[in-house]
Amino acid sequence: MSLQELLLMRHEWTLIGSLLILLVLELNFTDEGKTKSIPSAAILFALVTLSGFLPSQSGTLFGGMYVTDPLRILMKNILNLGVLIVFLQSGSWLRAKNNYNRITEFYLLMLSSVIGVSFMISAGNFLMFYLGLELLTIPIAAAASYEQYKSKSAEAGIKLILSAAFASALLLFGLSMLYGATGSMYFSKMIVTADVLHVLGFVFFFSGLAFKISVVPFHLWTADVYEGSPTNVTSYLSVVSKGAAIFVFVLLSVTLFETIRQVWQPVIYGTAIFTMTIGNLFAIRQQNLKRFLAFSSIAQAGFILLGVIGGTALAMASVIYFVLVYVFSNLAAFGVVIAIEQYSGKININDYNGLYHTNPRLSLAMMLALFSLAGIPPLAGFFGKFFLFTAAAESGYYVLLFIAVANAVVSLYYYLLVVKAMFVNKNESPIKYFHSDYPTRIALSACVVGILVIGFYSPIFEFIKQLCLSSL
């Protein structure tokens, strides 16, 4: 393998190199110096993220199993930004655990999962896709049970691994049908038709992947796992793993499964309605903010399906753009939750009563994040939803569009409940003023800048759209 071919796997090599460097550093740190893993991991991953924006070439490796092009590189860079923000938000939590021997373990698990994300996005056949999916899931299941002495954390890890195993079984069953019917595992060589076996294979494939995206009715694990996991792991689950699964699904829907669009569009149609509606209705009832954001993420997955159902380059661009917006919006909300939970241990909405009077900056960051998730103009979330709605309207799904707009109004209501708690509700003993550490401030500032800037800078969407047109 030549150097030029090796450079096609730049993301993967830099991630593997960072993992090995962190492991060697861990072996050389003293017991008192284990906390040095925190800045080391953040710096290493910042270098990984920056390297992703260097010029690169398109190509394939391993007989077409691995594929890289500008669109896939863009998606990796978007998710890498999300992981870097999670790393910056995790430092104070890891220091407070007084379990210094396991600090590096957290970062090794996260880096291993990101390597799986990268291989999953660059998969050129279903075998590579499945290996990447499992490499994504297994380390993050271990990270979900990181707080080993908390029963909810152990329960979250067990639920995640069992749900993932069941989802993988469904997915593999579907892949076996597709392989048996087409004679190939390579996306470029498979010809999918409306044959019964092909359609059944797609249904099982979609069912398995729907678990990762938290689509109704495959969402039942989400709230319990999000609540029981450490909040930093929850933020990763809600953005990075979900974003990778969504990208692969929308990519395959406009390429491999485009020939049976008339079959899967009604499936996505019904699924989108149930996902938006159930996610919103259950979010209204929640008091725990992690469960609240869990059902919010389920509802957001329903909105994303509006882009998937279009099956065009515009639809795919709208999905990728929305994932970019979602990274900054959701991680900003989780960043505030992480900071307050770390300081006070409080996690319920009622605990945020009067927060603006003691912590105005955190309150403003949370308000911007929630308004962006709700799609309030002129924040980035408004433009993200606008392009998704445009993609659905372009395909003539006006009834679905009306239902989505109605659900957007419902979502605004429960997001405003949190805003009302912070700015309007009175509290005789609100959460006291406190200073977050500098990495957390940097992460929150980056999220707020992303929320404010991305929506106004329209060339971003045009750039993504051009990449989609050139890649399809």
C-alpha positions in Angstrom: 0.0 0.0 0.0 1.5 3.3 -1.1 1.7 6.5 1.0 -0.9 8.1 -1.2 -3.3 5.3 -0.5 -2.6 5.4 3.3 -3.4 9.1 3.3 -6.9 8.3 2.1 -7.5 6.9 5.6 -6.2 10.1 7.2 -9.1 10.3 9.7 -8.7 6.8 10.9 -4.9 6.8 11.2 -4.9 10.1 13.2 -7.6 8.7 15.5 -5.7 5.4 16.0 -2.5 7.3 16.5 -4.1 9.5 19.2 -5.5 6.5 21.0 -2.1 4.8 21.1 -0.3 8.1 22.2 -2.9 8.5 25.0 -2.4 4.9 26.1 1.4 5.3 26.2 1.1 8.6 28.2 -1.3 6.8 30.6 1.4 4.2 31.3 3.9 6.9 32.1 1.7 9.1 34.3 2.1 8.8 38.1 -1.0 8.2 40.1 -1.1 11.9 41.0 -0.6 12.9 37.4 -3.5 10.9 35.9 -5.5 14.1 35.3 -2.9 15.1 32.7 -4.9 12.8 30.4 -7.7 15.4 30.3 -5.7 18.2 28.5 -3.7 15.6 26.5 -6.9 14.0 25.1 -8.4 17.4 24.2 -5.2 18.6 22.5 -4.8 15.4 20.5 -8.4 15.4 19.4 -8.2 19.1 18.5 -5.3 18.2 16.2 -7.3 15.3 14.7 -10.2 17.7 14.1 -7.9 20.3 12.4 -6.3 17.7 10.2 -9.7 16.8 8.8 -9.9 20.2 7.2 -6.7 19.8 5.2 -7.0 19.1 1.5 -7.6 15.5 0.6 -8.3 13.2 -2.3 -11.2 10.9 -3.1 -10.6 7.2 -3.6 -11.3 3.6 -2.5 -9.3 1.0 -0.5 -9.5 -2.7 0.1 -11.3 -3.5 -3.1 -14.0 -0.9 -2.5 -14.8 -1.7 1.1 -13.5 1.7 2.2 -14.6 4.9 0.3 -13.6 8.5 0.9 -14.9 11.6 -0.9 -15.4 15.3 0.1 -19.0 14.6 1.4 -17.9 11.8 3.7 -15.0 13.9 4.9 -17.3 16.8 5.6 -19.6 14.5 7.7 -16.6 13.2 9.7 -15.4 16.8 10.4 -18.9 17.8 11.6 -19.0 14.9 14.0 -15.4 15.5 15.1 -16.4 19.0 16.1 -19.1 17.5 18.2 -16.7 15.0 19.9 -14.2 17.8 20.6 -16.9 19.8 22.4 -17.8 16.7 24.4 -14.2 16.3 25.4 -14.0 20.0 26.5 -17.1 19.6 28.6 -15.9 16.4 30.3 -12.8 17.6 32.1 -14.4 19.0 35.3 -16.6 16.0 35.6 -13.7 13.5 35.4 -11.6 15.5 37.9 -14.5 15.5 40.4 -14.9 11.7 40.3 -11.7 11.1 42.4 -11.2 8.0 40.3 -8.0 9.1 38.6 -7.1 5.6 37.5 -10.1 5.5 35.1 -9.8 9.0 33.5 -7.9 7.7 30.5 -10.3 4.8 30.2 -13.1 7.3 29.4 -11.1 8.8 26.5 -10.0 5.5 25.2 -13.6 4.3 25.0 -14.7 7.5 23.3 -11.9 7.5 20.8 -12.6 3.8 20.0 -16.2 4.7 19.3 -15.2 7.6 17.0 -13.0 5.3 15.0 -16.1 3.1 14.5 -18.0 6.2 13.4 -15.4 7.0 10.8 -15.3 3.5 9.3 -19.1 3.4 9.3 -19.3 6.7 7.3 -16.6 5.5 4.8 -18.1 2.0 4.4 -18.3 0.9 0.7 -20.1 -2.3 1.5 -22.3 -3.7 4.2 -19.6 -5.7 6.0 -17.5 -2.6 6.6 -20.6 -0.7 7.6 -21.5 -3.4 10.2 -18.0 -3.5 11.7 -18.0 0.2 12.0 -21.4 0.2 13.6 -20.4 -2.4 16.2 -17.1 -0.5 16.9 -19.2 2.6 17.5 -21.7 0.9 19.9 -19.7 -1.5 22.1 -17.3 1.1 23.6 -20.1 3.6 24.2 -22.1 1.0 26.0 -19.1 0.6 28.3 -18.9 4.4 28.7 -22.6 4.5 29.6 -21.9 2.4 32.6 -18.8 4.4 33.5 -20.2 5.4 36.9 -20.0 1.8 38.1 -21.3 2.4 41.6 -24.5 4.0 40.4 -27.3 1.5 39.7 -28.8 3.7 37.0 -25.5 3.9 35.1 -25.0 0.1 35.2 -28.6 -0.3 34.1 -28.0 2.2 31.2 -25.1 0.2 30.0 -27.0 -3.1 30.1 -30.0 -1.7 28.3 -27.9 -0.1 25.6 -25.9 -3.3 24.9 -29.0 -5.5 24.9 -30.9 -3.1 22.7 -27.9 -2.8 20.4 -27.6 -6.6 20.2 -31.2 -7.0 19.2 -30.9 -4.2 16.7 -27.8 -5.7 15.2 -29.6 -9.1 14.9 -32.4 -7.4 12.9 -30.0 -5.5 10.7 -27.9 -8.6 10.0 -31.0 -10.6 9.1 -31.9 -7.9 6.6 -28.4 -7.7 5.2 -28.3 -11.5 4.7 -31.5 -11.2 2.6 -30.0 -8.5 0.5 -26.8 -10.4 0.0 -28.7 -13.6 -0.9 -30.9 -11.8 -3.4 -28.2 -9.6 -5.0 -25.1 -11.8 -4.6 -23.0 -8.9 -3.4 -22.3 -6.8 -0.3 -20.9 -3.8 -2.1 -23.1 -0.8 -2.5 -21.8 -0.1 -6.0 -22.6 -3.6 -7.3 -25.9 -4.3 -5.6 -29.0 -3.8 -7.7 -32.1 -3.6 -5.5 -35.5 -4.1 -7.0 -39.1 -4.3 -5.8 -38.7 -8.1 -5.4 -40.2 -9.3 -2.1 -36.9 -10.5 -0.7 -35.2 -7.1 -1.5 -38.1 -5.2 0.2 -38.0 -7.5 3.2 -34.3 -7.1 3.5 -34.7 -3.3 3.4 -37.4 -3.4 6.1 -35.1 -5.4 8.5 -32.1 -3.1 7.7 -34.2 0.0 8.4 -35.5 -1.5 11.6 -32.0 -2.3 12.9 -30.7 1.2 12.0 -33.8 2.9 13.4 -32.7 1.7 16.9 -29.6 3.8 16.5 -31.5 6.9 15.3 -34.2 6.5 18.1 -37.1 6.3 15.7 -40.5 5.3 16.9 -41.3 2.4 17.6 -37.6 1.6 18.2 -37.1 4.4 20.7 -38.0 2.7 24.0 -34.4 2.4 25.2 -33.5 6.0 24.6 -34.9 7.9 27.7 -33.7 5.3 30.2 -30.2 5.1 28.7 -29.9 8.9 28.4 -31.0 9.3 32.1 -28.7 6.6 33.5 -25.6 7.4 31.5 -23.1 10.1 32.6 -24.4 13.3 31.0 -21.2 13.7 28.9 -21.9 10.2 27.4 -25.5 11.1 26.9 -24.5 14.2 24.8 -22.3 12.0 22.7 -25.1 9.5 22.1 -27.6 12.2 21.2 -25.4 13.8 18.6 -22.4 11.8 17.3 -23.7 8.2 17.1 -27.1 9.4 15.9 -25.6 11.7 13.3 -23.4 8.9 11.8 -26.4 6.5 11.5 -28.6 9.2 9.9 -25.9 10.0 7.3 -25.4 6.4 6.3 -29.2 5.9 6.0 -29.8 9.1 3.9 -26.8 8.2 1.7 -28.1 4.7 1.0 -31.7 6.0 0.5 -30.6 8.2 -2.4 -28.1 5.7 -3.9 -28.6 2.0 -3.2 -32.3 2.1 -2.3 -33.3 4.8 -4.8 -34.7 2.1 -7.1 -37.4 1.2 -4.6 -38.3 4.7 -3.5 -42.0 4.0 -4.0 -41.7 1.2 -1.4 -39.8 3.0 1.4 -41.2 6.5 1.1 -44.6 5.4 2.7 -42.6 3.7 5.5 -40.7 6.8 6.2 -43.9 8.9 5.9 -45.7 7.0 8.7 -42.5 6.7 10.8 -41.8 10.4 10.7 -45.4 11.3 11.9 -45.3 8.9 14.8 -41.7 9.9 15.8 -42.4 13.6 15.8 -45.7 13.3 17.6 -44.8 10.7 20.3 -41.4 12.4 21.0 -43.1 15.8 21.5 -46.0 14.4 23.6 -43.7 12.6 26.0 -41.3 15.5 26.2 -44.1 17.7 27.7 -44.4 15.3 30.7 -40.7 15.2 31.6 -39.2 16.9 34.7 -35.7 15.4 34.4 -33.8 17.4 31.9 -31.9 14.3 30.5 -35.2 12.5 29.8 -36.6 15.8 28.5 -33.7 16.1 26.0 -34.0 12.4 25.2 -37.6 12.8 24.0 -36.6 16.1 22.3 -34.0 14.2 20.3 -36.6 11.6 19.3 -38.8 14.4 18.0 -35.8 15.9 16.2 -35.2 12.5 14.5 -38.8 12.7 13.2 -38.0 16.1 11.6 -34.9 14.7 10.1 -36.9 12.0 8.3 -38.6 14.8 6.4 -35.3 15.3 4.6 -34.8 11.6 4.1 -38.2 11.1 2.5 -37.3 13.5 -0.3 -34.7 11.2 -1.8 -32.9 14.0 -3.7 -29.6 15.9 -3.4 -31.5 18.8 -1.8 -33.0 16.5 0.7 -29.6 15.0 1.6 -28.0 18.4 1.9 -30.8 19.5 4.2 -30.2 16.5 6.5 -26.5 17.1 6.7 -27.0 20.8 7.3 -29.5 20.0 10.1 -27.0 17.6 11.7 -24.5 20.4 11.7 -27.0 22.8 13.4 -28.1 20.0 15.8 -24.5 19.4 16.9 -24.1 23.0 18.2 -27.7 23.4 19.5 -27.9 20.1 21.4 -24.4 20.2 22.8 -25.0 23.8 24.0 -28.1 22.5 26.0 -26.2 19.6 27.3 -23.2 21.8 28.2 -25.4 23.9 30.5 -26.9 20.8 32.0 -23.4 19.3 32.6 -22.1 22.5 34.2 -25.1 22.9 36.6 -25.2 19.2 37.5 -21.5 19.2 38.2 -21.8 22.2 40.5 -25.1 21.5 42.3 -26.1 17.9 41.4 -29.5 19.3 40.2 -31.1 18.0 37.0 -34.8 18.7 37.1 -36.5 21.6 35.3 -37.9 23.0 38.6 -34.3 23.3 39.9 -33.7 25.9 37.1 -36.3 28.3 38.6 -34.7 31.8 38.9 -31.5 30.7 37.2 -31.2 33.8 35.2 -30.9 36.0 38.3 -27.8 34.1 39.5 -26.3 32.7 36.3 -27.4 34.9 33.4 -24.8 33.6 30.9 -25.7 30.0 31.4 -29.4 30.9 31.1 -28.8 32.8 27.9 -26.8 29.9 26.4 -29.6 27.5 27.3 -32.3 29.8 25.9 -30.4 30.1 22.6 -29.9 26.3 22.4 -33.6 25.6 23.1 -34.8 28.3 20.7 -32.6 26.8 18.0 -33.9 23.3 18.6 -37.4 24.8 18.4 -36.6 26.5 15.1 -37.1 30.1 16.2 -35.7 32.6 13.6 -33.1 33.9 13.1 -31.2 31.2 14.9 -29.5 28.3 13.0 -32.2 25.8 14.0 -34.8 27.8 12.0 -32.9 27.4 8.8 -32.2 23.8 9.5 -35.9 23.0 9.8 -36.7 25.3 6.9 -34.5 23.3 4.5 -36.0 20.0 5.8 -39.5 21.3 5.3 -38.5 22.6 1.8 -37.2 19.1 0.9 -40.5 17.6 1.9 -42.5 20.2 0.0 -40.4 19.7 -3.1 -41.5 16.0 -3.1 -45.2 17.0 -2.7 -45.6 15.8 0.9 -47.8 18.8 2.0 -49.9 16.9 4.5 -46.7 15.6 6.2 -45.4 19.2 6.1 -48.5 20.5 7.9 -48.1 17.8 10.6 -44.5 18.7 11.0 -45.3 22.4 11.4 -47.9 21.5 14.0 -45.3 19.4 15.9 -42.9 22.3 15.7 -45.4 24.5 17.5 -45.8 21.8 20.2 -42.1 21.5 20.6 -41.9 25.3 21.1 -44.3 25.0 24.0 -42.2 22.5 26.0 -38.9 24.3 25.2 -40.5 27.5 26.5 -41.3 25.7 29.8 -37.6 25.5 30.5 -37.1 29.1 29.4 -39.9 30.2 31.7 -38.4 28.4 34.6 -35.1 30.2 34.2 -36.4 33.7 33.4 -39.9 34.0 34.9 -40.4 31.6 37.8 -39.5 32.7 41.3 -37.2 30.7 43.5 -36.2 31.6 47.1 -33.1 29.5 46.9 -31.9 29.4 43.2 -28.7 27.7 42.1 -26.0 30.0 43.3 -23.6 31.8 41.0 -20.6 29.7 40.0 -17.7 29.7 37.6 -17.3 26.9 35.1 -13.8 25.8 34.1 -12.3 27.3 31.0 -12.7 24.3 28.7 -16.4 24.3 29.4 -16.7 28.0 28.7 -14.8 27.5 25.4 -17.2 24.7 24.4 -20.3 26.7 25.3 -19.0 29.7 23.5 -18.3 27.7 20.4 -21.8 26.3 20.5 -23.4 29.7 20.9 -21.3 31.1 18.0 -22.3 28.2 15.9 -26.0 28.7 16.7 -25.7 32.4 15.8 -23.5 32.3 12.8 -24.4 29.2 10.8 -28.0 30.4 10.1 -26.8 33.7 8.7 -23.9 32.3 6.7 -25.9 30.8 3.8 -22.9 29.7 1.7 -22.6 26.8 4.2 -25.8 25.2 2.9 -24.9 25.9 -0.7 -21.5 24.3 -0.2 -23.1 21.1 1.3 -25.6 21.0 -1.5 -22.8 21.2 -4.2 -21.0 18.3 -2.4 -24.1 16.2 -2.5 -24.7 17.0 -6.2 -21.1 16.0 -7.1 -21.2 12.9 -4.9 -24.4 11.4 -6.2 
